[in-house]
Amino acid sequence: MKKTMMLFAMGFSSLCAAETINTQALKACTLIENDFNRLMCYDNVIANKPISKPQVAKTSAQPTVQEQVESLANTAPTPQSVEEGFGLERRVKAASEDIEEITAKVTEITEKARNRMVFTLDNGQVWKQVKSETFFVDAGDTVIIERASFGSFLMKKAGLNRTTRVKRVN
């Protein structure tokens, strides 16, 4: 019983002494495109080592992680630039992840293969239906595109509740 209590006390004390993880440094590691360097960055953050520069020789066109973090911290996104990246988070790291929905007018509707519609909006964005389903909207109508689960997006006509799942093309 004494041995069990000693082991429990030692294990509990080691949990209490655990250090916090620097989440900002982990976020900085996500900016590294090279898989090996990104893994090294994560390992260094977990081991509480400072983030080192990438091991691979870089070209002058590639900024270091520190430069990328500093440039992100120094540039506050304007509402227009944030809205431009809405729906393209998978392709471009944008600050548009803070926006939950956008509202725009439909300027053009085209029909593609398998009765899927493609919507061109007045802000220049192009969205297409993920699957063919009935969705009534005309050119000039106002639509709302909002975030859904697992990185998907739903489009609905303003004033109505019927939605269709869409994906940003451009």
DSSP file with accessible surface (Angstrom, degrees, kcal/mol):
  #  RESIDUE AA STRUCTURE BP1 BP2  ACC     N-H-->O    O-->H-N    N-H-->O    O-->H-N    TCO  KAPPA ALPHA  PHI   PSI    X-CA   Y-CA   Z-CA
    1    1 A M     >        0   0  173      0, 0.0     4,-2.2     0, 0.0     5,-0.2   0.000 360.0 360.0 360.0 -40.9    0.0    0.0    0.0
    2    2 A K  H  >  +     0   0  179      2,-0.2     4,-2.3     1,-0.2     5,-0.2   0.897 360.0  50.2 -63.7 -40.9    2.8    2.4    0.8
    3    3 A K  H  > S+     0   0  175      1,-0.2     4,-2.5     2,-0.2     5,-0.2   0.903 109.9  50.7 -64.4 -40.0    4.5    1.6   -2.5
    4    4 A T  H  > S+     0   0   91      1,-0.2     4,-2.5     2,-0.2    -1,-0.2   0.922 110.9  48.2 -63.5 -43.4    1.3    2.3   -4.4
    5    5 A M  H  X S+     0   0  107     -4,-2.2     4,-2.6     2,-0.2    -1,-0.2   0.892 111.1  51.3 -65.2 -37.6    0.8    5.6   -2.6
    6    6 A M  H  X S+     0   0  124     -4,-2.3     4,-2.4     2,-0.2    -2,-0.2   0.928 111.3  46.9 -65.3 -44.9    4.4    6.6   -3.3
    7    7 A L  H  X S+     0   0  121     -4,-2.5     4,-2.4     2,-0.2    -2,-0.2   0.902 112.9  49.9 -63.8 -40.5    4.0    5.8   -7.0
    8    8 A F  H  X S+     0   0  137     -4,-2.5     4,-2.7    -5,-0.2     5,-0.2   0.928 111.0  49.0 -62.8 -44.5    0.8    7.7   -7.1
    9    9 A A  H  X S+     0   0   53     -4,-2.6     4,-2.3     1,-0.2    -2,-0.2   0.905 111.9  48.9 -63.6 -40.0    2.3   10.7   -5.4
   10   10 A M  H  X S+     0   0  118     -4,-2.4     4,-1.7     2,-0.2    -1,-0.2   0.920 113.4  46.4 -66.8 -42.3    5.3   10.7   -7.8
   11   11 A G  H  X S+     0   0   34     -4,-2.4     4,-1.5     2,-0.2    -2,-0.2   0.917 113.3  49.0 -66.0 -40.1    3.0   10.5  -10.9
   12   12 A F  H  X S+     0   0  122     -4,-2.7     4,-1.9     1,-0.2    -2,-0.2   0.912 109.8  51.4 -67.4 -39.5    0.7   13.2   -9.6
   13   13 A S  H  X S+     0   0   66     -4,-2.3     4,-1.4     1,-0.2    -1,-0.2   0.868 107.1  53.5 -67.5 -34.2    3.6   15.6   -8.9
   14   14 A S  H  < S+     0   0   75     -4,-1.7    -1,-0.2     1,-0.2    -2,-0.2   0.866 108.0  51.0 -69.6 -31.2    5.0   15.1  -12.3
   15   15 A L  H >< S+     0   0  130     -4,-1.5     3,-1.1     1,-0.2    -2,-0.2   0.888 108.8  51.0 -68.7 -39.3    1.6   16.0  -13.8
   16   16 A C  H 3< S+     0   0   88     -4,-1.9    -1,-0.2     1,-0.2    -2,-0.2   0.799 107.0  54.6 -67.5 -29.4    1.5   19.2  -11.7
   17   17 A A  T 3< S+     0   0   76     -4,-1.4    -1,-0.2    -5,-0.2    -2,-0.2   0.421  79.6 126.2 -85.9   1.4    4.9   20.2  -12.9
   18   18 A A    <   -     0   0   72     -3,-1.1     2,-0.2    -4,-0.2    -3,-0.1  -0.341  56.9-130.4 -64.0 139.9    4.0   20.0  -16.6
   19   19 A E        -     0   0  144      1,-0.1     2,-0.1    -2,-0.0    -1,-0.1  -0.569  21.1-106.3 -89.7 156.6    4.8   23.1  -18.5
   20   20 A T        -     0   0  129     -2,-0.2     2,-0.4     1,-0.1    -1,-0.1  -0.467  32.5-118.6 -79.8 153.9    2.3   24.9  -20.8
   21   21 A I        -     0   0   90     -2,-0.1     2,-1.1     1,-0.0     3,-0.1  -0.753  21.6-119.3 -95.5 137.1    2.8   24.6  -24.6
   22   22 A N     >  -     0   0   85     -2,-0.4     4,-1.6    23,-0.3     5,-0.1  -0.619  28.1-173.4 -76.5 100.6    3.4   27.8  -26.6
   23   23 A T  H  > S+     0   0   86     -2,-1.1     4,-2.3     1,-0.2    -1,-0.2   0.823  81.1  58.6 -69.5 -29.7    0.4   27.8  -28.9
   24   24 A Q  H  > S+     0   0  151      1,-0.2     4,-1.9     2,-0.2    -1,-0.2   0.905 105.8  49.2 -65.9 -37.6    1.7   30.7  -30.9
   25   25 A A  H  > S+     0   0   11      2,-0.2     4,-1.7     1,-0.2    -1,-0.2   0.889 109.6  52.0 -68.3 -36.4    4.8   28.8  -31.8
   26   26 A L  H  X S+     0   0   47     -4,-1.6     4,-1.0     1,-0.2    -2,-0.2   0.910 109.0  50.1 -64.4 -40.1    2.7   25.8  -32.8
   27   27 A K  H  < S+     0   0  145     -4,-2.3     3,-0.5     1,-0.2     4,-0.4   0.877 107.3  54.5 -65.0 -35.3    0.7   28.1  -35.1
   28   28 A A  H >< S+     0   0    7     -4,-1.9     3,-1.3     1,-0.2     4,-0.3   0.863 101.5  59.4 -65.8 -32.7    3.9   29.5  -36.6
   29   29 A a  H >< S+     0   0    0     -4,-1.7     3,-1.5     1,-0.3    -1,-0.2   0.811  93.5  65.9 -65.7 -28.0    5.0   25.9  -37.4
   30   30 A T  T 3< S+     0   0   58     -4,-1.0    -1,-0.3    -3,-0.5    -2,-0.2   0.715  90.8  65.1 -67.9 -17.7    1.9   25.5  -39.6
   31   31 A L  T <  S+     0   0   31     -3,-1.3     2,-0.4    -4,-0.4    -1,-0.3   0.628  78.2  99.5 -78.7 -12.8    3.3   28.1  -42.0
   32   32 A I    <   -     0   0   15     -3,-1.5     6,-0.1    -4,-0.3    32,-0.0  -0.622  54.5-167.3 -79.9 126.0    6.2   25.9  -42.9
   33   33 A E        +     0   0  160     -2,-0.4     2,-0.3     4,-0.0    -1,-0.2   0.832  63.3  86.5 -83.6 -34.3    5.6   24.1  -46.2
   34   34 A N  S  > S-     0   0   68      1,-0.2     4,-2.4     2,-0.0     5,-0.2  -0.539  72.5-144.6 -71.2 125.7    8.4   21.5  -46.1
   35   35 A D  H  > S+     0   0  112     -2,-0.3     4,-2.3     1,-0.2     5,-0.2   0.906  96.5  48.1 -59.8 -45.1    7.2   18.5  -44.2
   36   36 A F  H  > S+     0   0  115      1,-0.2     4,-2.4     2,-0.2    -1,-0.2   0.941 113.7  46.3 -63.3 -46.7   10.5   17.7  -42.5
   37   37 A N  H  > S+     0   0   13      2,-0.2     4,-2.2     1,-0.2    -1,-0.2   0.875 111.3  52.7 -64.8 -36.8   11.1   21.3  -41.4
   38   38 A R  H  X S+     0   0   65     -4,-2.4     4,-2.4     2,-0.2    -1,-0.2   0.929 110.0  48.3 -64.7 -41.7    7.5   21.5  -40.1
   39   39 A L  H  X S+     0   0   95     -4,-2.3     4,-2.6     1,-0.2    -2,-0.2   0.917 110.6  51.1 -63.7 -42.3    8.0   18.3  -38.0
   40   40 A M  H  X S+     0   0   57     -4,-2.4     4,-2.4     2,-0.2    -1,-0.2   0.897 108.8  52.3 -61.6 -38.4   11.3   19.7  -36.6
   41   41 A a  H  X S+     0   0    6     -4,-2.2     4,-2.2     2,-0.2    -2,-0.2   0.943 109.9  47.5 -63.4 -46.8    9.5   22.9  -35.7
   42   42 A Y  H  X S+     0   0   73     -4,-2.4     4,-2.5     1,-0.2     5,-0.2   0.923 111.6  51.3 -60.3 -43.0    6.8   20.9  -33.8
   43   43 A D  H  X S+     0   0   83     -4,-2.6     4,-2.0     1,-0.2    -1,-0.2   0.911 110.4  49.0 -61.6 -41.7    9.4   18.8  -32.0
   44   44 A N  H  <>S+     0   0   20     -4,-2.4     5,-3.2     2,-0.2    -1,-0.2   0.886 110.5  50.3 -66.2 -37.8   11.3   22.0  -30.9
   45   45 A V  H ><5S+     0   0    6     -4,-2.2     3,-1.5     3,-0.2   -23,-0.3   0.939 111.2  47.9 -66.8 -43.9    8.2   23.6  -29.6
   46   46 A I  H 3<5S+     0   0  101     -4,-2.5    -1,-0.2     1,-0.3    -2,-0.2   0.880 112.5  49.4 -64.7 -34.8    7.2   20.5  -27.6
   47   47 A A  T 3<5S-     0   0   58     -4,-2.0    -1,-0.3    -5,-0.2    -2,-0.2   0.369 115.5-118.1 -84.8   6.3   10.7   20.3  -26.2
   48   48 A N  T < 5 +     0   0   85     -3,-1.5    -3,-0.2     1,-0.2    -2,-0.1   0.818  67.2 141.3  59.0  34.3   10.6   24.0  -25.3
   49   49 A K      < -     0   0  126     -5,-3.2    -1,-0.2    -6,-0.2    -2,-0.1  -0.726  60.1 -96.3 -96.6 154.9   13.5   24.8  -27.6
   50   50 A P        -     0   0  113      0, 0.0     2,-0.4     0, 0.0    -1,-0.1  -0.372  46.5 -95.9 -68.2 152.5   13.4   28.1  -29.7
   51   51 A I        -     0   0   51     -7,-0.0     2,-0.2    -6,-0.0   -10,-0.1  -0.542  47.1-154.0 -70.9 122.5   12.2   27.8  -33.2
   52   52 A S        -     0   0   60     -2,-0.4    13,-0.1     1,-0.1     3,-0.1  -0.529  22.1 -93.0 -94.9 166.6   15.2   27.4  -35.5
   53   53 A K        -     0   0  154     -2,-0.2    -1,-0.1     1,-0.1    11,-0.0  -0.389  58.9 -79.5 -73.0 155.7   15.6   28.3  -39.1
   54   54 A P        -     0   0   42      0, 0.0    -1,-0.1     0, 0.0     4,-0.1  -0.187  30.8-135.7 -57.9 148.2   14.9   25.5  -41.6
   55   55 A Q  S    S+     0   0  128     -3,-0.1     2,-0.2     2,-0.1    -2,-0.1   0.814  83.1  81.9 -73.3 -33.9   17.6   23.0  -42.3
   56   56 A V  S    S-     0   0   81      1,-0.1     2,-0.2   -22,-0.0   -22,-0.0  -0.527  95.0-104.3 -78.0 140.2   17.2   23.1  -46.0
   57   57 A A        -     0   0   95     -2,-0.2     2,-0.3     1,-0.1    -1,-0.1  -0.437  42.9-147.6 -63.0 130.2   19.0   25.9  -47.9
   58   58 A K        -     0   0   91     -2,-0.2     2,-0.2    -4,-0.1    -1,-0.1  -0.685   6.4-122.4-103.2 155.7   16.3   28.4  -48.8
   59   59 A T    >   -     0   0   85     -2,-0.3     3,-1.1     1,-0.1    -1,-0.1  -0.467  32.5-107.5 -85.3 166.5   16.1   30.6  -51.8
   60   60 A S  T 3  S+     0   0  125      1,-0.3    -1,-0.1    -2,-0.2    -2,-0.0   0.750 117.7  62.6 -69.2 -18.3   15.8   34.3  -51.4
   61   61 A A  T 3  S+     0   0   87      2,-0.1    -1,-0.3     1,-0.1    -3,-0.0   0.744  89.5  78.2 -78.0 -21.8   12.2   34.2  -52.5
   62   62 A Q  S <  S-     0   0  102     -3,-1.1     2,-0.1     1,-0.0    -1,-0.1  -0.781  75.5-145.4 -92.2 118.7   11.2   32.0  -49.5
   63   63 A P        -     0   0   61      0, 0.0    -4,-0.1     0, 0.0    -2,-0.1  -0.480  21.6-111.6 -77.4 153.2   10.8   33.8  -46.3
   64   64 A T     >  -     0   0    8     -2,-0.1     4,-2.4     1,-0.1     5,-0.2  -0.264  30.6-103.1 -74.8 170.2   11.8   32.1  -43.0
   65   65 A V  H  > S+     0   0   10      1,-0.2     4,-2.7     2,-0.2     5,-0.2   0.919 123.3  52.1 -60.8 -43.2    9.2   31.1  -40.4
   66   66 A Q  H  > S+     0   0  100      1,-0.2     4,-2.6     2,-0.2    -1,-0.2   0.919 109.7  48.9 -61.8 -42.1   10.1   34.1  -38.3
   67   67 A E  H  > S+     0   0   96      1,-0.2     4,-2.4     2,-0.2    -1,-0.2   0.899 111.5  49.9 -64.4 -39.8    9.7   36.5  -41.2
   68   68 A Q  H  X S+     0   0   44     -4,-2.4     4,-2.1     2,-0.2    -2,-0.2   0.920 111.7  47.8 -64.7 -43.1    6.3   34.9  -42.0
   69   69 A V  H  X S+     0   0   48     -4,-2.7     4,-2.1     1,-0.2    -2,-0.2   0.928 113.2  48.2 -64.1 -43.7    5.1   35.2  -38.4
   70   70 A E  H  X S+     0   0   97     -4,-2.6     4,-2.1    -5,-0.2    -2,-0.2   0.906 110.8  50.5 -64.6 -39.7    6.3   38.8  -38.2
   71   71 A S  H  X S+     0   0   60     -4,-2.4     4,-1.3     1,-0.2    -1,-0.2   0.888 111.4  48.7 -67.5 -36.1    4.6   39.8  -41.5
   72   72 A L  H  < S+     0   0  103     -4,-2.1    -1,-0.2     1,-0.2    -2,-0.2   0.883 113.0  47.9 -67.8 -37.1    1.3   38.2  -40.3
   73   73 A A  H  < S+     0   0   80     -4,-2.1    -2,-0.2     1,-0.2    -1,-0.2   0.857 113.2  47.6 -72.0 -33.0    1.5   40.1  -37.0
   74   74 A N  H  < S+     0   0  132     -4,-2.1     2,-0.7    -5,-0.2    -1,-0.2   0.705 100.7  71.0 -83.9 -20.3    2.3   43.4  -38.6
   75   75 A T     <  -     0   0   89     -4,-1.3    -1,-0.1    -5,-0.2    -4,-0.0  -0.870  65.7-159.9-103.6 114.0   -0.4   43.4  -41.3
   76   76 A A        -     0   0   89     -2,-0.7     2,-0.1     1,-0.0    -3,-0.1  -0.799  28.3-119.5 -87.6 124.4   -3.9   43.8  -40.1
   77   77 A P        -     0   0   72      0, 0.0    -1,-0.0     0, 0.0    17,-0.0  -0.403  20.2-131.0 -68.9 138.6   -6.3   42.5  -42.7
   78   78 A T     >  -     0   0   82      1,-0.1     4,-2.3    -2,-0.1     5,-0.2  -0.542  25.2-111.2 -80.7 155.9   -8.8   44.9  -44.2
   79   79 A P  H  > S+     0   0  111      0, 0.0     4,-2.1     0, 0.0     5,-0.2   0.881 117.8  52.0 -56.7 -36.3  -12.4   43.8  -44.4
   80   80 A Q  H  > S+     0   0  105      1,-0.2     4,-1.9     2,-0.2     5,-0.1   0.932 110.3  46.4 -67.8 -43.2  -12.2   43.6  -48.2
   81   81 A S  H  > S+     0   0   51      1,-0.2     4,-1.1     2,-0.2    -1,-0.2   0.859 111.9  52.1 -69.0 -32.3   -9.1   41.4  -48.2
   82   82 A V  H  < S+     0   0   18     -4,-2.3     3,-0.4     1,-0.2     4,-0.4   0.926 110.0  48.6 -66.7 -41.6  -10.6   39.1  -45.6
   83   83 A E  H >< S+     0   0   55     -4,-2.1     3,-1.1    -5,-0.2    -2,-0.2   0.860 104.0  60.9 -68.5 -31.9  -13.8   38.7  -47.6
   84   84 A E  H 3< S+     0   0  108     -4,-1.9    -1,-0.2     1,-0.3    -2,-0.2   0.849 105.0  48.3 -64.0 -32.8  -11.7   37.9  -50.8
   85   85 A G  T >< S+     0   0   11     -4,-1.1     3,-2.3    -3,-0.4    -1,-0.3   0.518  80.6 124.6 -85.8  -3.4  -10.2   34.9  -49.1
   86   86 A F  T <  S+     0   0    0     -3,-1.1    11,-0.1    -4,-0.4    -3,-0.0  -0.379  82.0  12.7 -62.2 121.7  -13.6   33.5  -47.8
   87   87 A G  T 3  S+     0   0   14     -2,-0.2    81,-0.4     9,-0.1    -1,-0.3   0.312 110.6  83.4  96.3  -9.2  -14.0   30.0  -49.1
   88   88 A L    X>  +     0   0   28     -3,-2.3     4,-2.9     1,-0.1     3,-0.9   0.099  47.6 118.4-111.2  22.0  -10.3   29.6  -50.2
   89   89 A E  T 34 S+     0   0   28      1,-0.3    -1,-0.1     2,-0.2     5,-0.1   0.811  72.0  58.4 -61.0 -30.5   -8.8   28.6  -46.8
   90   90 A R  T 34 S+     0   0  206     -3,-0.2    -1,-0.3     1,-0.2     3,-0.1   0.847 117.6  31.1 -68.6 -32.4   -7.7   25.2  -48.1
   91   91 A R  T <4 S+     0   0  160     -3,-0.9     2,-0.4     1,-0.3    -2,-0.2   0.829 126.9  32.2 -93.1 -39.6   -5.6   26.8  -50.9
   92   92 A V  S  < S-     0   0   83     -4,-2.9     2,-0.9    -7,-0.2    -1,-0.3  -0.982  75.2-127.6-126.6 131.1   -4.5   30.1  -49.3
   93   93 A K        +     0   0  145     -2,-0.4     2,-0.3    -3,-0.1    -4,-0.1  -0.667  49.7 163.5 -74.7 108.0   -3.8   30.8  -45.6
   94   94 A A    >   -     0   0   29     -2,-0.9     3,-0.7    -9,-0.1   -12,-0.1  -0.877  53.1-122.1-127.2 161.7   -6.0   33.9  -45.2
   95   95 A A  G >  S+     0   0   45     -2,-0.3     3,-1.2     1,-0.2     4,-0.1   0.334  88.4 101.1 -82.8  10.1   -7.4   35.7  -42.2
   96   96 A S  G >   +     0   0    0      1,-0.3     3,-1.2     2,-0.1    -1,-0.2   0.484  51.2  91.9 -76.3   0.4  -10.9   35.1  -43.6
   97   97 A E  G <  S+     0   0  109     -3,-0.7    -1,-0.3     1,-0.3    -2,-0.1   0.659  77.8  64.5 -68.5 -12.4  -11.4   32.2  -41.1
   98   98 A D  G <  S+     0   0  136     -3,-1.2     2,-0.3   -16,-0.0    -1,-0.3   0.720  84.0  88.2 -80.8 -22.0  -12.9   34.8  -38.8
   99   99 A I    <   -     0   0   37     -3,-1.2     3,-0.1    -4,-0.1    48,-0.0  -0.623  53.5-172.7 -80.7 134.1  -15.8   35.5  -41.1
  100  100 A E        +     0   0  121     -2,-0.3    47,-2.3     1,-0.3     2,-0.3   0.705  67.6   0.2 -97.1 -24.9  -18.9   33.3  -40.7
  101  101 A E  E     -A  146   0A  94     45,-0.2     2,-0.3    52,-0.0    -1,-0.3  -0.990  55.6-152.0-159.3 156.9  -20.9   34.4  -43.7
  102  102 A I  E     -A  145   0A   5     43,-2.3    43,-2.5    -2,-0.3     2,-0.4  -0.943  10.2-147.8-129.4 155.4  -20.9   36.8  -46.7
  103  103 A T  E     +A  144   0A  77     -2,-0.3     2,-0.3    41,-0.2    41,-0.2  -0.987  29.6 149.9-123.3 133.2  -23.7   38.4  -48.6
  104  104 A A  E     -A  143   0A   8     39,-2.2    39,-3.2    -2,-0.4     2,-0.4  -0.966  41.7-106.4-154.2 166.8  -23.6   39.2  -52.3
  105  105 A K  E     -A  142   0A 107     -2,-0.3    17,-2.3    37,-0.2     2,-0.4  -0.805  32.5-120.5-100.5 143.5  -25.7   39.5  -55.4
  106  106 A V  E     +B  121   0A   2     35,-2.6    34,-3.6    -2,-0.4    15,-0.3  -0.675  30.2 175.7 -81.5 127.0  -25.7   36.9  -58.1
  107  107 A T  E     +     0   0A  76     13,-3.2     2,-0.3    -2,-0.4    14,-0.2   0.744  66.5  12.5-101.3 -30.1  -24.6   38.4  -61.5
  108  108 A E  E     -B  120   0A 103     12,-1.6    12,-2.8    30,-0.1     2,-0.4  -0.997  56.0-163.5-150.6 143.0  -24.5   35.2  -63.6
  109  109 A I  E     +B  119   0A  53     -2,-0.3     2,-0.3    10,-0.2    10,-0.2  -0.996  13.7 178.1-127.7 126.0  -25.8   31.6  -63.3
  110  110 A T  E     -B  118   0A  46      8,-2.3     8,-3.2    -2,-0.4     2,-0.5  -0.923  22.9-132.3-124.0 154.2  -24.5   28.9  -65.6
  111  111 A E  E     -B  117   0A 126     -2,-0.3     6,-0.2     6,-0.2     2,-0.1  -0.919  25.4-175.3-109.8 128.1  -25.3   25.2  -65.6
  112  112 A K    >   -     0   0  129      4,-3.6     3,-0.8    -2,-0.5     4,-0.4  -0.320  43.2 -40.5-105.5-167.6  -22.5   22.7  -65.7
  113  113 A A  G >  S+     0   0   79      1,-0.2     3,-1.2     2,-0.2    -1,-0.3  -0.142 123.4  18.5 -58.8 147.9  -22.4   18.9  -66.0
  114  114 A R  G 3  S-     0   0  193      1,-0.2    -1,-0.2    -3,-0.1    18,-0.1   0.814 129.1 -70.4  59.8  33.6  -24.9   16.8  -64.0
  115  115 A N  G <  S+     0   0  108     -3,-0.8     2,-0.4     1,-0.2    18,-0.3   0.755  88.2 151.3  59.6  29.1  -27.2   19.8  -63.5
  116  116 A R    <   -     0   0   78     -3,-1.2    -4,-3.6    -4,-0.4     2,-0.3  -0.773  37.1-138.7 -90.1 134.5  -24.8   21.6  -61.1
  117  117 A M  E     -B  111   0A  28     -2,-0.4    12,-2.4    -6,-0.2     2,-0.5  -0.655   6.6-151.5 -95.6 148.5  -25.1   25.3  -61.2
  118  118 A V  E     -BC 110 128A  17     -8,-3.2    -8,-2.3    -2,-0.3     2,-0.5  -0.981  12.9-155.5-118.4 127.1  -22.2   27.8  -61.0
  119  119 A F  E     -BC 109 127A   0      8,-3.6     8,-2.7    -2,-0.5     2,-0.5  -0.903   5.6-161.2-109.9 126.2  -22.9   31.2  -59.5
  120  120 A T  E     -BC 108 126A  33    -12,-2.8   -13,-3.2    -2,-0.5   -12,-1.6  -0.920  18.5-153.9-103.2 126.5  -20.8   34.3  -60.3
  121  121 A L  E >   -B  106   0A   2      4,-2.8     3,-1.8    -2,-0.5   -15,-0.2  -0.579  26.9-111.0-100.4 164.9  -21.2   37.0  -57.6
  122  122 A D  T 3  S+     0   0   91    -17,-2.3   -16,-0.1     1,-0.3    -1,-0.1   0.702 115.4  61.6 -68.9 -17.2  -20.9   40.7  -57.8
  123  123 A N  T 3  S-     0   0   46    -18,-0.2    -1,-0.3     2,-0.1     3,-0.1   0.360 121.8-103.6 -89.8   6.8  -17.7   40.6  -55.7
  124  124 A G  S <  S+     0   0   48     -3,-1.8     2,-0.1     1,-0.3    -2,-0.1   0.326  77.9 134.3  93.3  -7.8  -16.0   38.5  -58.3
  125  125 A Q        -     0   0    4     -5,-0.1    -4,-2.8    44,-0.0     2,-0.4  -0.485  41.9-152.6 -77.0 147.6  -16.2   35.2  -56.5
  126  126 A V  E     -C  120   0A  26     44,-1.6    43,-3.1    -6,-0.2    44,-1.5  -0.989  14.9-178.9-122.8 125.9  -17.4   32.1  -58.3
  127  127 A W  E     -CD 119 168A   0     -8,-2.7    -8,-3.6    -2,-0.4     2,-0.3  -0.943   7.1-161.2-124.2 144.0  -19.1   29.3  -56.4
  128  128 A K  E     -CD 118 167A  81     39,-2.7    39,-2.5    -2,-0.3   -10,-0.2  -0.931  27.5-103.8-125.3 152.7  -20.4   25.9  -57.7
  129  129 A Q  E     - D   0 166A   0    -12,-2.4    37,-0.3    -2,-0.3     3,-0.1  -0.473  20.2-145.9 -69.4 141.7  -22.9   23.4  -56.3
  130  130 A V  S    S+     0   0   63     35,-2.5     2,-0.3     1,-0.2    -1,-0.1   0.901  83.2  11.5 -76.4 -41.5  -21.3   20.4  -54.8
  131  131 A K  S    S-     0   0  123     34,-0.5     2,-0.5   -16,-0.1    -1,-0.2  -0.958  91.1 -96.1-135.0 155.8  -24.2   18.1  -55.8
  132  132 A S        +     0   0   64     -2,-0.3     2,-0.3   -18,-0.1   -16,-0.2  -0.571  61.0 139.7 -76.6 121.3  -27.1   18.5  -58.2
  133  133 A E        -     0   0   63     -2,-0.5     2,-0.4   -18,-0.3    -4,-0.0  -0.970  58.9 -82.0-152.9 161.6  -30.2   19.5  -56.3
  134  134 A T        +     0   0   82     -2,-0.3     2,-0.3     2,-0.0    -2,-0.0  -0.548  53.0 159.9 -73.3 124.4  -33.0   21.9  -56.9
  135  135 A F        -     0   0   13     -2,-0.4     2,-0.7     2,-0.1    -2,-0.1  -0.923  26.9-148.9-148.2 117.1  -32.1   25.5  -55.8
  136  136 A F        +     0   0  153     -2,-0.3     2,-0.3    21,-0.0    21,-0.1  -0.811  37.6 134.4 -97.5 113.1  -34.0   28.5  -57.1
  137  137 A V        -     0   0    9     -2,-0.7     2,-0.3    19,-0.0    -2,-0.1  -0.974  31.2-157.0-152.1 143.6  -32.1   31.7  -57.5
  138  138 A D    >   -     0   0  110     -2,-0.3     3,-2.0     4,-0.1   -32,-0.3  -0.804  37.7 -80.6-118.0 163.7  -32.0   34.2  -60.4
  139  139 A A  T 3  S+     0   0   64     -2,-0.3   -32,-0.2     1,-0.3     3,-0.1  -0.400 119.1  31.0 -61.5 134.1  -29.4   36.8  -61.5
  140  140 A G  T 3  S+     0   0   45    -34,-3.6    -1,-0.3     1,-0.4     2,-0.1   0.214  90.2 125.7  98.4 -14.5  -29.8   39.9  -59.3
  141  141 A D    <   -     0   0   37     -3,-2.0   -35,-2.6   -35,-0.1     2,-0.4  -0.476  62.6-120.3 -75.3 149.3  -30.9   37.9  -56.2
  142  142 A T  E     -A  105   0A  46    -37,-0.2    16,-2.8    -2,-0.1     2,-0.3  -0.773  33.0-171.0 -89.9 130.3  -29.1   38.4  -53.0
  143  143 A V  E     -AE 104 157A   1    -39,-3.2   -39,-2.2    -2,-0.4     2,-0.5  -0.876  15.6-145.4-121.3 155.4  -27.5   35.2  -51.5
  144  144 A I  E     -AE 103 156A  27     12,-3.1    12,-2.3    -2,-0.3     2,-0.5  -0.986   9.2-163.4-120.0 126.1  -25.9   34.5  -48.2
  145  145 A I  E     +AE 102 155A   1    -43,-2.5   -43,-2.3    -2,-0.5     2,-0.3  -0.957  17.9 178.3-111.3 123.1  -23.0   32.0  -48.1
  146  146 A E  E     -AE 101 154A  48      8,-2.7     8,-2.8    -2,-0.5   -45,-0.2  -0.876  32.3 -97.6-126.7 155.9  -22.2   30.7  -44.6
  147  147 A R  E     - E   0 153A  55    -47,-2.3     6,-0.2    -2,-0.3     2,-0.2  -0.430  39.8-176.6 -68.3 143.5  -19.8   28.3  -43.0
  148  148 A A    >   -     0   0   29      4,-3.0     3,-0.7     1,-0.2     4,-0.1  -0.562  39.1 -54.1-123.6-167.0  -21.0   24.8  -42.4
  149  149 A S  G >  S+     0   0   74      1,-0.2     3,-1.3    -2,-0.2    -1,-0.2  -0.334 113.5  14.9 -75.9 153.1  -19.4   21.8  -40.7
  150  150 A F  G 3  S-     0   0  196      1,-0.3    -1,-0.2    -3,-0.1    -3,-0.0   0.808 132.1 -57.5  57.1  37.3  -16.0   20.3  -41.7
  151  151 A G  G <  S+     0   0   42     -3,-0.7    -1,-0.3     1,-0.2    -2,-0.2   0.675 102.5 130.8  75.8  15.7  -15.0   23.3  -43.8
  152  152 A S    <   -     0   0   27     -3,-1.3    -4,-3.0    -4,-0.1     2,-0.3  -0.497  45.5-137.7 -96.6 172.5  -18.0   23.3  -46.2
  153  153 A F  E     -EF 147 166A  12     13,-0.8    13,-2.3    -6,-0.2     2,-0.4  -0.970   4.7-151.6-134.1 145.8  -20.2   26.2  -47.2
  154  154 A L  E     -EF 146 165A  31     -8,-2.8    -8,-2.7    -2,-0.3     2,-0.4  -0.949   7.8-155.9-117.6 137.5  -24.0   26.6  -47.6
  155  155 A M  E     +EF 145 164A   0      9,-3.0     9,-2.0    -2,-0.4     2,-0.3  -0.922  16.8 172.3-111.7 136.3  -25.6   29.1  -49.9
  156  156 A K  E     -EF 144 163A  45    -12,-2.3   -12,-3.1    -2,-0.4     2,-0.3  -0.984  35.7-109.9-139.6 152.1  -29.1   30.4  -49.4
  157  157 A K  E >   -E  143   0A  54      5,-0.7     3,-2.2    -2,-0.3   -14,-0.3  -0.609  49.6 -96.7 -76.8 138.2  -31.3   33.0  -51.0
  158  158 A A  T 3  S+     0   0   44    -16,-2.8   -16,-0.1    -2,-0.3    -1,-0.1  -0.327 110.6  18.9 -59.1 129.3  -31.8   36.0  -48.7
  159  159 A G  T 3  S+     0   0   84      1,-0.3     2,-0.3    -3,-0.0    -1,-0.3   0.313 111.2  88.1  93.6  -9.9  -35.2   35.7  -46.9
  160  160 A L    <   -     0   0   91     -3,-2.2    -1,-0.3     2,-0.1     0, 0.0  -0.830  64.5-146.7-118.9 161.1  -35.5   31.9  -47.5
  161  161 A N        +     0   0  146     -2,-0.3     2,-0.2    -3,-0.1    -1,-0.1   0.571  63.2 109.4-102.2 -12.1  -34.3   28.9  -45.5
  162  162 A R        -     0   0  135     -5,-0.1    -5,-0.7   -26,-0.1     2,-0.3  -0.491  50.0-173.2 -69.6 131.5  -33.6   26.5  -48.4
  163  163 A T  E     - F   0 156A  49     -2,-0.2     2,-0.3    -7,-0.2    -7,-0.2  -0.815  18.5-158.8-123.4 163.1  -29.8   25.9  -48.8
  164  164 A T  E     - F   0 155A   1     -9,-2.0    -9,-3.0    -2,-0.3     2,-0.4  -0.991  29.3-113.6-137.7 143.7  -27.5   24.2  -51.2
  165  165 A R  E     - F   0 154A  90     -2,-0.3   -35,-2.5   -11,-0.2   -34,-0.5  -0.641  42.3-177.4 -78.8 131.0  -23.9   23.1  -50.4
  166  166 A V  E     -DF 129 153A   3    -13,-2.3   -13,-0.8    -2,-0.4     2,-0.4  -0.855  19.8-151.8-129.2 163.0  -21.4   25.0  -52.5
  167  167 A K  E     -D  128   0A 123    -39,-2.5   -39,-2.7    -2,-0.3     2,-0.3  -0.995  27.4-114.7-134.5 137.9  -17.6   25.1  -53.1
  168  168 A R  E     +D  127   0A  19    -81,-0.4   -41,-0.3    -2,-0.4   -81,-0.0  -0.578  29.1 177.9 -77.7 130.4  -15.6   28.2  -54.1
  169  169 A V              0   0   65    -43,-3.1   -42,-0.2    -2,-0.3    -1,-0.2   0.813 360.0 360.0 -94.8 -43.5  -14.0   27.8  -57.5
  170  170 A N              0   0  101    -44,-1.5   -44,-1.6   -46,-0.0    -1,-0.3  -0.988 360.0 360.0-140.2 360.0  -12.4   31.2  -57.9
